[in-house]
Amino acid sequence: MSVSASVPTRRLAAAALAAAAVIGVVALPASAADHARPDRPKVEISAVQYNSPGRDNRSNRSLNKEWVELTNTTRHSVNLDGWTLSDEDGNTYSFDHYRLDGRATVRIHTGKGRDRDTDLYQDRRHHVWDHRSDTATLRNHRDRVVDEVSWNSDRHHHGDRSGHHHH
Protein backbone atom coordinates (compact mmCIF):
# COMPACT_ATOMS: atom_id res chain seq x y z
CA MET A 1 0.00 0.00 0.00
CA SER A 2 2.75 2.44 0.95
CA VAL A 3 4.60 1.66 -2.31
CA SER A 4 1.61 2.42 -4.56
CA ALA A 5 1.00 5.69 -2.65
CA SER A 6 4.56 6.83 -3.24
CA VAL A 7 4.44 6.34 -7.03
CA PRO A 8 2.03 9.24 -7.80
CA THR A 9 3.90 11.43 -5.30
CA ARG A 10 7.15 10.79 -7.11
CA ARG A 11 5.48 11.52 -10.45
CA LEU A 12 4.15 14.83 -9.09
CA ALA A 13 7.58 15.83 -7.84
CA ALA A 14 9.08 15.08 -11.25
CA ALA A 15 6.39 17.15 -12.98
CA ALA A 16 7.01 20.06 -10.59
CA LEU A 17 10.76 19.87 -11.27
CA ALA A 18 10.17 19.81 -15.03
CA ALA A 19 7.89 22.85 -14.74
CA ALA A 20 10.50 24.69 -12.65
CA ALA A 21 13.14 23.89 -15.24
CA VAL A 22 10.99 25.35 -18.03
CA ILE A 23 10.26 28.48 -16.00
CA GLY A 24 14.00 28.81 -15.29
CA VAL A 25 14.81 28.83 -19.01
CA VAL A 26 12.10 31.38 -19.82
CA ALA A 27 13.33 33.68 -17.04
CA LEU A 28 16.78 34.01 -18.65
CA PRO A 29 17.36 37.40 -20.26
CA ALA A 30 16.95 37.22 -24.02
CA SER A 31 20.43 38.64 -24.62
CA ALA A 32 22.09 35.72 -22.82
CA ALA A 33 20.21 33.24 -24.99
CA ASP A 34 21.31 35.02 -28.19
CA HIS A 35 25.01 34.41 -27.53
CA ALA A 36 26.23 30.85 -27.78
CA ARG A 37 29.40 31.85 -25.90
CA PRO A 38 28.78 34.82 -23.62
CA ASP A 39 32.35 34.46 -22.31
CA ARG A 40 33.88 35.06 -25.73
CA PRO A 41 36.05 38.16 -25.63
CA LYS A 42 35.61 40.96 -28.16
CA VAL A 43 39.26 40.58 -29.06
CA GLU A 44 40.84 37.14 -28.93
CA ILE A 45 44.18 35.51 -29.60
CA SER A 46 43.34 33.76 -32.86
CA ALA A 47 46.71 32.17 -33.68
CA VAL A 48 50.27 31.91 -32.39
CA GLN A 49 53.36 31.09 -34.46
CA TYR A 50 55.76 30.51 -31.56
CA ASN A 51 58.33 28.52 -33.52
CA SER A 52 59.51 30.60 -36.43
CA PRO A 53 59.96 28.43 -39.52
CA GLY A 54 63.41 27.98 -41.01
CA ARG A 55 66.79 28.38 -39.32
CA ASP A 56 66.45 29.57 -35.78
CA ASN A 57 68.90 32.43 -35.89
CA ARG A 58 68.24 35.81 -34.34
CA SER A 59 67.92 37.57 -37.69
CA ASN A 60 65.12 40.10 -37.91
CA ARG A 61 63.51 37.93 -40.59
CA SER A 62 63.47 34.95 -38.22
CA LEU A 63 62.17 37.10 -35.35
CA ASN A 64 59.32 38.44 -37.48
CA LYS A 65 58.22 34.93 -38.44
CA GLU A 66 57.37 34.55 -34.76
CA TRP A 67 54.04 36.24 -34.08
CA VAL A 68 50.74 36.32 -32.24
CA GLU A 69 47.51 37.15 -34.04
CA LEU A 70 44.61 39.00 -32.43
CA THR A 71 41.17 39.07 -34.02
CA ASN A 72 38.34 41.47 -33.26
CA THR A 73 35.23 39.23 -33.21
CA THR A 74 32.81 42.18 -33.22
CA ARG A 75 31.62 44.53 -35.96
CA HIS A 76 32.93 47.59 -34.08
CA SER A 77 36.52 48.77 -33.79
CA VAL A 78 38.15 48.26 -30.39
CA ASN A 79 40.68 50.67 -28.94
CA LEU A 80 43.66 48.60 -27.74
CA ASP A 81 45.53 51.61 -26.32
CA GLY A 82 47.15 50.52 -23.06
CA TRP A 83 46.47 46.81 -23.68
CA THR A 84 49.38 44.39 -23.25
CA LEU A 85 50.53 41.07 -24.66
CA SER A 86 52.91 39.12 -22.44
CA ASP A 87 54.61 35.74 -22.05
CA GLU A 88 55.23 33.62 -18.94
CA ASP A 89 58.61 35.31 -18.35
CA GLY A 90 56.98 38.72 -18.14
CA ASN A 91 58.16 40.02 -21.53
CA THR A 92 55.43 42.53 -22.31
CA TYR A 93 54.40 44.38 -25.44
CA SER A 94 52.15 47.42 -24.92
CA PHE A 95 49.74 48.68 -27.57
CA ASP A 96 50.06 52.40 -28.14
CA HIS A 97 47.22 54.35 -29.78
CA TYR A 98 46.10 51.34 -31.84
CA ARG A 99 42.54 50.61 -32.93
CA LEU A 100 41.62 47.18 -34.26
CA ASP A 101 38.83 47.45 -36.82
CA GLY A 102 35.72 45.30 -36.60
CA ARG A 103 36.24 41.73 -37.87
CA ALA A 104 39.92 42.54 -38.44
CA THR A 105 43.08 40.68 -37.46
CA VAL A 106 46.44 42.12 -36.45
CA ARG A 107 49.69 40.18 -36.27
CA ILE A 108 52.18 41.18 -33.56
CA HIS A 109 55.69 40.25 -34.74
CA THR A 110 58.61 39.82 -32.34
CA GLY A 111 61.25 41.68 -34.40
CA LYS A 112 61.59 45.15 -35.85
CA GLY A 113 59.45 46.70 -38.54
CA ARG A 114 57.14 49.56 -39.42
CA ASP A 115 53.77 49.28 -37.68
CA ARG A 116 50.79 49.06 -40.02
CA ASP A 117 47.08 48.33 -39.48
CA THR A 118 47.61 44.60 -39.98
CA ASP A 119 51.12 44.20 -38.54
CA LEU A 120 52.70 45.52 -35.34
CA TYR A 121 56.29 44.97 -34.25
CA GLN A 122 57.72 44.45 -30.75
CA ASP A 123 61.19 45.63 -31.93
CA ARG A 124 62.99 42.88 -30.00
CA ARG A 125 66.37 41.31 -30.75
CA HIS A 126 65.50 37.95 -29.17
CA HIS A 127 62.72 35.43 -29.59
CA VAL A 128 59.99 35.86 -26.96
CA TRP A 129 57.73 32.82 -27.28
CA ASP A 130 59.22 29.63 -25.86
CA HIS A 131 59.02 26.67 -28.26
CA ARG A 132 58.58 24.08 -25.51
CA SER A 133 55.77 25.67 -23.55
CA ASP A 134 54.59 29.18 -22.91
CA THR A 135 51.44 31.23 -22.48
CA ALA A 136 50.46 34.31 -24.45
CA THR A 137 48.28 36.58 -22.30
CA LEU A 138 46.28 39.53 -23.59
CA ARG A 139 45.25 42.10 -20.98
CA ASN A 140 43.14 45.21 -21.40
CA HIS A 141 44.02 48.71 -20.16
CA ARG A 142 42.60 47.78 -16.71
CA ASP A 143 45.08 44.86 -16.54
CA ARG A 144 42.23 42.32 -16.77
CA VAL A 145 42.98 39.12 -18.69
CA VAL A 146 40.98 39.22 -21.91
CA ASP A 147 42.35 36.05 -23.49
CA GLU A 148 45.14 33.54 -23.02
CA VAL A 149 46.63 30.73 -25.11
CA SER A 150 49.04 28.13 -23.74
CA TRP A 151 51.00 25.52 -25.63
CA ASN A 152 53.21 22.60 -24.84
CA SER A 153 55.64 20.86 -27.21
CA ASP A 154 53.89 17.54 -26.52
CA ARG A 155 51.29 18.88 -28.95
CA HIS A 156 52.91 19.59 -32.29
CA HIS A 157 50.15 21.85 -33.56
CA HIS A 158 50.91 25.50 -34.24
CA GLY A 159 48.20 27.87 -33.15
CA ASP A 160 46.42 24.99 -31.43
CA ARG A 161 43.51 26.42 -29.48
CA SER A 162 43.20 23.49 -27.10
CA GLY A 163 45.05 25.53 -24.50
CA HIS A 164 42.67 28.45 -24.98
CA HIS A 165 41.12 30.09 -21.94
CA HIS A 166 38.65 32.94 -21.95
CA HIS A 167 38.15 35.06 -18.85
VOVOZA-337401 format. One record per residue (C-alpha): residue number from 0; residue in three letters; x, y, z. Coordinates in pm, whole numbers, plus 50000, padded with zeros to 5 digits. Example, Ala and Ser with C-alpha at 12.3 -4.5 7.8 and 13.67 -1.06 7.14 Angstrom:
<sites>
<site num="0" residuo="ALA" c1="51230" c2="49550" c3="50780"/>
<site num="1" residuo="SER" c1="51367" c2="49894" c3="50714"/>
</sites>
This chain:
<sites>
<site num="0" residuo="MET" c1="50000" c2="50000" c3="50000"/>
<site num="1" residuo="SER" c1="50275" c2="50244" c3="50095"/>
<site num="2" residuo="VAL" c1="50460" c2="50166" c3="49769"/>
<site num="3" residuo="SER" c1="50161" c2="50242" c3="49544"/>
<site num="4" residuo="ALA" c1="50100" c2="50569" c3="49735"/>
<site num="5" residuo="SER" c1="50456" c2="50683" c3="49676"/>
<site num="6" residuo="VAL" c1="50444" c2="50634" c3="49297"/>
<site num="7" residuo="PRO" c1="50203" c2="50924" c3="49220"/>
<site num="8" residuo="THR" c1="50390" c2="51143" c3="49470"/>
<site num="9" residuo="ARG" c1="50715" c2="51079" c3="49289"/>
<site num="10" residuo="ARG" c1="50548" c2="51152" c3="48955"/>
<site num="11" residuo="LEU" c1="50415" c2="51483" c3="49091"/>
<site num="12" residuo="ALA" c1="50758" c2="51583" c3="49216"/>
<site num="13" residuo="ALA" c1="50908" c2="51508" c3="48875"/>
<site num="14" residuo="ALA" c1="50639" c2="51715" c3="48702"/>
<site num="15" residuo="ALA" c1="50701" c2="52006" c3="48941"/>
<site num="16" residuo="LEU" c1="51076" c2="51987" c3="48873"/>
<site num="17" residuo="ALA" c1="51017" c2="51981" c3="48497"/>
<site num="18" residuo="ALA" c1="50789" c2="52285" c3="48526"/>
<site num="19" residuo="ALA" c1="51050" c2="52469" c3="48735"/>
<site num="20" residuo="ALA" c1="51314" c2="52389" c3="48476"/>
<site num="21" residuo="VAL" c1="51099" c2="52535" c3="48197"/>
<site num="22" residuo="ILE" c1="51026" c2="52848" c3="48400"/>
<site num="23" residuo="GLY" c1="51400" c2="52881" c3="48471"/>
<site num="24" residuo="VAL" c1="51481" c2="52883" c3="48099"/>
<site num="25" residuo="VAL" c1="51210" c2="53138" c3="48018"/>
<site num="26" residuo="ALA" c1="51333" c2="53368" c3="48296"/>
<site num="27" residuo="LEU" c1="51678" c2="53401" c3="48135"/>
<site num="28" residuo="PRO" c1="51736" c2="53740" c3="47974"/>
<site num="29" residuo="ALA" c1="51695" c2="53722" c3="47598"/>
<site num="30" residuo="SER" c1="52043" c2="53864" c3="47538"/>
<site num="31" residuo="ALA" c1="52209" c2="53572" c3="47718"/>
<site num="32" residuo="ALA" c1="52021" c2="53324" c3="47501"/>
<site num="33" residuo="ASP" c1="52131" c2="53502" c3="47181"/>
<site num="34" residuo="HIS" c1="52501" c2="53441" c3="47247"/>
<site num="35" residuo="ALA" c1="52623" c2="53085" c3="47222"/>
<site num="36" residuo="ARG" c1="52940" c2="53185" c3="47410"/>
<site num="37" residuo="PRO" c1="52878" c2="53482" c3="47638"/>
<site num="38" residuo="ASP" c1="53235" c2="53446" c3="47769"/>
<site num="39" residuo="ARG" c1="53388" c2="53506" c3="47427"/>
<site num="40" residuo="PRO" c1="53605" c2="53816" c3="47437"/>
<site num="41" residuo="LYS" c1="53561" c2="54096" c3="47184"/>
<site num="42" residuo="VAL" c1="53926" c2="54058" c3="47094"/>
<site num="43" residuo="GLU" c1="54084" c2="53714" c3="47107"/>
<site num="44" residuo="ILE" c1="54418" c2="53551" c3="47040"/>
<site num="45" residuo="SER" c1="54334" c2="53376" c3="46714"/>
<site num="46" residuo="ALA" c1="54671" c2="53217" c3="46632"/>
<site num="47" residuo="VAL" c1="55027" c2="53191" c3="46761"/>
<site num="48" residuo="GLN" c1="55336" c2="53109" c3="46554"/>
<site num="49" residuo="TYR" c1="55576" c2="53051" c3="46844"/>
<site num="50" residuo="ASN" c1="55833" c2="52852" c3="46648"/>
<site num="51" residuo="SER" c1="55951" c2="53060" c3="46357"/>
<site num="52" residuo="PRO" c1="55996" c2="52843" c3="46048"/>
<site num="53" residuo="GLY" c1="56341" c2="52798" c3="45899"/>
<site num="54" residuo="ARG" c1="56679" c2="52838" c3="46068"/>
<site num="55" residuo="ASP" c1="56645" c2="52957" c3="46422"/>
<site num="56" residuo="ASN" c1="56890" c2="53243" c3="46411"/>
<site num="57" residuo="ARG" c1="56824" c2="53581" c3="46566"/>
<site num="58" residuo="SER" c1="56792" c2="53757" c3="46231"/>
<site num="59" residuo="ASN" c1="56512" c2="54010" c3="46209"/>
<site num="60" residuo="ARG" c1="56351" c2="53793" c3="45941"/>
<site num="61" residuo="SER" c1="56347" c2="53495" c3="46178"/>
<site num="62" residuo="LEU" c1="56217" c2="53710" c3="46465"/>
<site num="63" residuo="ASN" c1="55932" c2="53844" c3="46252"/>
<site num="64" residuo="LYS" c1="55822" c2="53493" c3="46156"/>
<site num="65" residuo="GLU" c1="55737" c2="53455" c3="46524"/>
<site num="66" residuo="TRP" c1="55404" c2="53624" c3="46592"/>
<site num="67" residuo="VAL" c1="55074" c2="53632" c3="46776"/>
<site num="68" residuo="GLU" c1="54751" c2="53715" c3="46596"/>
<site num="69" residuo="LEU" c1="54461" c2="53900" c3="46757"/>
<site num="70" residuo="THR" c1="54117" c2="53907" c3="46598"/>
<site num="71" residuo="ASN" c1="53834" c2="54147" c3="46674"/>
<site num="72" residuo="THR" c1="53523" c2="53923" c3="46679"/>
<site num="73" residuo="THR" c1="53281" c2="54218" c3="46678"/>
<site num="74" residuo="ARG" c1="53162" c2="54453" c3="46404"/>
<site num="75" residuo="HIS" c1="53293" c2="54759" c3="46592"/>
<site num="76" residuo="SER" c1="53652" c2="54877" c3="46621"/>
<site num="77" residuo="VAL" c1="53815" c2="54826" c3="46961"/>
<site num="78" residuo="ASN" c1="54068" c2="55067" c3="47106"/>
<site num="79" residuo="LEU" c1="54366" c2="54860" c3="47226"/>
<site num="80" residuo="ASP" c1="54553" c2="55161" c3="47368"/>
<site num="81" residuo="GLY" c1="54715" c2="55052" c3="47694"/>
<site num="82" residuo="TRP" c1="54647" c2="54681" c3="47632"/>
<site num="83" residuo="THR" c1="54938" c2="54439" c3="47675"/>
<site num="84" residuo="LEU" c1="55053" c2="54107" c3="47534"/>
<site num="85" residuo="SER" c1="55291" c2="53912" c3="47756"/>
<site num="86" residuo="ASP" c1="55461" c2="53574" c3="47795"/>
<site num="87" residuo="GLU" c1="55523" c2="53362" c3="48106"/>
<site num="88" residuo="ASP" c1="55861" c2="53531" c3="48165"/>
<site num="89" residuo="GLY" c1="55698" c2="53872" c3="48186"/>
<site num="90" residuo="ASN" c1="55816" c2="54002" c3="47847"/>
<site num="91" residuo="THR" c1="55543" c2="54253" c3="47769"/>
<site num="92" residuo="TYR" c1="55440" c2="54438" c3="47456"/>
<site num="93" residuo="SER" c1="55215" c2="54742" c3="47508"/>
<site num="94" residuo="PHE" c1="54974" c2="54868" c3="47243"/>
<site num="95" residuo="ASP" c1="55006" c2="55240" c3="47186"/>
<site num="96" residuo="HIS" c1="54722" c2="55435" c3="47022"/>
<site num="97" residuo="TYR" c1="54610" c2="55134" c3="46816"/>
<site num="98" residuo="ARG" c1="54254" c2="55061" c3="46707"/>
<site num="99" residuo="LEU" c1="54162" c2="54718" c3="46574"/>
<site num="100" residuo="ASP" c1="53883" c2="54745" c3="46318"/>
<site num="101" residuo="GLY" c1="53572" c2="54530" c3="46340"/>
<site num="102" residuo="ARG" c1="53624" c2="54173" c3="46213"/>
<site num="103" residuo="ALA" c1="53992" c2="54254" c3="46156"/>
<site num="104" residuo="THR" c1="54308" c2="54068" c3="46254"/>
<site num="105" residuo="VAL" c1="54644" c2="54212" c3="46355"/>
<site num="106" residuo="ARG" c1="54969" c2="54018" c3="46373"/>
<site num="107" residuo="ILE" c1="55218" c2="54118" c3="46644"/>
<site num="108" residuo="HIS" c1="55569" c2="54025" c3="46526"/>
<site num="109" residuo="THR" c1="55861" c2="53982" c3="46766"/>
<site num="110" residuo="GLY" c1="56125" c2="54168" c3="46560"/>
<site num="111" residuo="LYS" c1="56159" c2="54515" c3="46415"/>
<site num="112" residuo="GLY" c1="55945" c2="54670" c3="46146"/>
<site num="113" residuo="ARG" c1="55714" c2="54956" c3="46058"/>
<site num="114" residuo="ASP" c1="55377" c2="54928" c3="46232"/>
<site num="115" residuo="ARG" c1="55079" c2="54906" c3="45998"/>
<site num="116" residuo="ASP" c1="54708" c2="54833" c3="46052"/>
<site num="117" residuo="THR" c1="54761" c2="54460" c3="46002"/>
<site num="118" residuo="ASP" c1="55112" c2="54420" c3="46146"/>
<site num="119" residuo="LEU" c1="55270" c2="54552" c3="46466"/>
<site num="120" residuo="TYR" c1="55629" c2="54497" c3="46575"/>
<site num="121" residuo="GLN" c1="55772" c2="54445" c3="46925"/>
<site num="122" residuo="ASP" c1="56119" c2="54563" c3="46807"/>
<site num="123" residuo="ARG" c1="56299" c2="54288" c3="47000"/>
<site num="124" residuo="ARG" c1="56637" c2="54131" c3="46925"/>
<site num="125" residuo="HIS" c1="56550" c2="53795" c3="47083"/>
<site num="126" residuo="HIS" c1="56272" c2="53543" c3="47041"/>
<site num="127" residuo="VAL" c1="55999" c2="53586" c3="47304"/>
<site num="128" residuo="TRP" c1="55773" c2="53282" c3="47272"/>
<site num="129" residuo="ASP" c1="55922" c2="52963" c3="47414"/>
<site num="130" residuo="HIS" c1="55902" c2="52667" c3="47174"/>
<site num="131" residuo="ARG" c1="55858" c2="52408" c3="47449"/>
<site num="132" residuo="SER" c1="55577" c2="52567" c3="47645"/>
<site num="133" residuo="ASP" c1="55459" c2="52918" c3="47709"/>
<site num="134" residuo="THR" c1="55144" c2="53123" c3="47752"/>
<site num="135" residuo="ALA" c1="55046" c2="53431" c3="47555"/>
<site num="136" residuo="THR" c1="54828" c2="53658" c3="47770"/>
<site num="137" residuo="LEU" c1="54628" c2="53953" c3="47641"/>
<site num="138" residuo="ARG" c1="54525" c2="54210" c3="47902"/>
<site num="139" residuo="ASN" c1="54314" c2="54521" c3="47860"/>
<site num="140" residuo="HIS" c1="54402" c2="54871" c3="47984"/>
<site num="141" residuo="ARG" c1="54260" c2="54778" c3="48329"/>
<site num="142" residuo="ASP" c1="54508" c2="54486" c3="48346"/>
<site num="143" residuo="ARG" c1="54223" c2="54232" c3="48323"/>
<site num="144" residuo="VAL" c1="54298" c2="53912" c3="48131"/>
<site num="145" residuo="VAL" c1="54098" c2="53922" c3="47809"/>
<site num="146" residuo="ASP" c1="54235" c2="53605" c3="47651"/>
<site num="147" residuo="GLU" c1="54514" c2="53354" c3="47698"/>
<site num="148" residuo="VAL" c1="54663" c2="53073" c3="47489"/>
<site num="149" residuo="SER" c1="54904" c2="52813" c3="47626"/>
<site num="150" residuo="TRP" c1="55100" c2="52552" c3="47437"/>
<site num="151" residuo="ASN" c1="55321" c2="52260" c3="47516"/>
<site num="152" residuo="SER" c1="55564" c2="52086" c3="47279"/>
<site num="153" residuo="ASP" c1="55389" c2="51754" c3="47348"/>
<site num="154" residuo="ARG" c1="55129" c2="51888" c3="47105"/>
<site num="155" residuo="HIS" c1="55291" c2="51959" c3="46771"/>
<site num="156" residuo="HIS" c1="55015" c2="52185" c3="46644"/>
<site num="157" residuo="HIS" c1="55091" c2="52550" c3="46576"/>
<site num="158" residuo="GLY" c1="54820" c2="52787" c3="46685"/>
<site num="159" residuo="ASP" c1="54642" c2="52499" c3="46857"/>
<site num="160" residuo="ARG" c1="54351" c2="52642" c3="47052"/>
<site num="161" residuo="SER" c1="54320" c2="52349" c3="47290"/>
<site num="162" residuo="GLY" c1="54505" c2="52553" c3="47550"/>
<site num="163" residuo="HIS" c1="54267" c2="52845" c3="47502"/>
<site num="164" residuo="HIS" c1="54112" c2="53009" c3="47806"/>
<site num="165" residuo="HIS" c1="53865" c2="53294" c3="47805"/>
<site num="166" residuo="HIS" c1="53815" c2="53506" c3="48115"/>
</sites>
